[in-house]
Amino acid sequence: MPVAVLVVAKAPVPGLAKTRLAVALGEQAAADIAAAALLDTLDAVAATDVTYRVVAMTGDLELACRSGEIRERLAGFTVIEQRGDGFADRLANAHADAAATSGARPVVQIGMDTPQVTADLLADCAQQLLTSPAVLGMARDGGWWVLGVAEAGTAECVRDVPMSQSDTGAATLAALKRTGVSVRLLETLHDVDTVDDIPSVRAACRSSSRFVQVTQGV
């Protein structure tokens, strides 16, 4: 499909990655979980039947857990640097940069907090975007896990959305609607922010996933 799948990711560096998990599990364990989630996500994107795969990365991969494995996996992606002062700005800029990289193709953007995503699920998101100007998949904590826009300019509206709050999903939906586009809602998923999220996400992953392996006993 003529769509770009964009992963917005942070290098899983101990002390900087998954700080809410680190409070309960320690910095190293939290970074290991973040690395596993990122690698599972990249595997799913790599297997998705789309024409472009882009990762917008921030942080120092040299200091990250599983840095060698992540670099090897990224070889199949176009990797761009995140830019912007806050997370909302970086999201909007990543959409613009991914669209520019892919020749103004529609962009389906996810993060690295839903390691249970599959190639089939992402392909369905891409297919839905081909017949809708915007798609949005809510997360059960009140945020969202996927945002797709047919035109990169539509994602400009997220610059004014407060991120990482219990109403971020609703605020993003409202911001998209204010642009005048129709928004198709996709499947709601759990994402991983705290230790309490792990069992639900793990249960939705395939048994061989890295996330399942690294969270055994948590």
N, C-alpha and C positions, 0 to 999 in steps of 0.2 A: 504494500500500500504506500502511496506517496505521502507519507507522514513521517515526521521526526519525533522519536521518543527521547525526551530530555530527562536526565537524572540530575537533580540538584543535590550535591553530596559534600560532606565535610570529612576531611582526613581523620580517621579514627585514632587520634593521638591521646594517650593516657593523660588525664587531667583536663582535657579540652573537649573530649567527646562524651556525650551522654552523661552530663553532670548529675542529672537527677537519678539515674541508675547508679552512678558512682557513690552517692550518699549511702546507698544500701549495700552495694556489692564491692566497692573499692574501685579505684581509677583504672587499674589494669583489666579487671573483669569487665567493666563497662565498655572499655575500648575494644576488647576482644569481641563482645557482643555486637558492637557497632560495625566492626570489620566483617563479621559473619553476615550481618544483615545487608551490608553493602554488596558483598560478593554474591549473595543469593539474588539480590535485586538485579545486578549486572548480568547474571546468568539468564534470568527471565527476559530481560530486554534483548540480549544477544540472540535469543531464540525466537523473538517476535518478528513476524513477517512484515517489516516496514523497511523503507528505503534509507532512513537516516537514524543513527543512534549517537546521541550527544551526552556528554557528562560535563556539567558545570561544577568545578571543584574549587574548594577553598581549604587552606591548611597545608602543612608540610608533610607530604607522603613519606619522606625519608624518616620521620619520627613516628610514623603510624604503625599500629599493629598489622601484621600480615602485609607489610608494604610491598614485598616482592610479589606476592600472589595478586595483590590489587593491581600493581603495575602491569603484570602479565595479562590480566583480564581486561585492562583498559586499552590494550593494543588494538582491540577491535572497535574502538569508539573514537569519535572526534572529541578531544578534551579541550575545554575552554576554561579560563579563569573566571571565577565569580568577580563581579565588580559592583560597587555601591556601598553606601555607608551603613545601611541597616538591612535586615533580612528581606523586608518587603521590596526595597529597591533592588536587591540582588536577584530576587525572583523575577521582577519585571525585566531587568536587564538580561537575565539568562534566556527568557523567552525571545527577546529581540535578537540576541546573539545566535541562538539556535535557529531561528527563522532565517537569519542572514546566511548562516553556514549551510543550510539545507536548500537554499534557493526559494525562500518565502513559502516553504511547505507548512501545513498545519502542524502544530506542536502539542504533543501530549506530555505533560510534565508530572513527574513523581519525585518523591524523596527517597530516603534510604531507611525509612521506619516501618516499611511493610514488606518484610522478606517473604511473606506468603504469596505475593503476586506471582502469577504464572504468565507464560507467553500467550496463552489463550485469552486470559483476562485482559492483558494489555492490547492484544489484537482487537478485541471487542471494543475497548475504549477508542482505539484509532478508527475503527469502522464507524462507530457512532459519531465521531467528530467529522467524518467526511460528509455527513448529512445534517450537521448542526453547527452553528457558529461558535458554540461553546459547550463544554461538558465539565461536570464537577462531581467528584465522588467524596462524600462526607466521611469523616472519621468519627468513631463512636465517642471520642472525648470532646467533641464539639468543633474540632478542626476539619481539615480536609486532607485527603491523601493523593488525589489526582486532579489536575486542572488542565483542560485542553482548550485551545483557542485556534480557530481557523485562520485568524489574522493576528499577528504578533501585537499590533496596537491595542487589541482588546485587553491584553494582560496589563496594560498601563494602569488600569483601575486598581490593581492590588497594592500600588504604592501607598495608598491611604488607608489600607486595612491593617489594624493591629494584629500582629502575629502571635502565635503560641498562647492564645487565650481560649476560654471555654466557648466564646461566641465567634471565633475566627471563621468557621465554616459559614455561618449565617451571614456574617458581615461580608464575606467574599461573594456569596450568592447575590446579596443586595447590591454590591458594587458592580458586579457583572450586569445585572438587570438595569442599572442606571445608565449603562452605556447604550441601551436600546436593543441589545441582542437577546435572543431566546437562549435559555440554558437548559440542557438536558442533564438530569441527575442520574448518576451511575450508582453502582453498588456501594453500600456503606461497609467499611472495613475497620477493624481494630488496628491501631498503630502502636509502636513501642516508645513510650516516654519514661515510664516508671516500672519498678519491679512487678507491680500488680498487673501490668499489661502483658507480661511474658507468657503466662499459661494460655491465654486466649489466642495470641499470635502463634505460639508454638503448635497449638492444636490444629491450626489452619495450614501449617507448612507441610511439605512432603517429608517423610521420615528421614530421608537422606540429606536434608538441607543442613548447611553449616550452622544456621541459627538453632535448630533443634539440638545438634551435637554440643554446641557451646553452652546451651542453657540447661542441660540436664542437671537436675538437682537443685535448680533455682526455684 
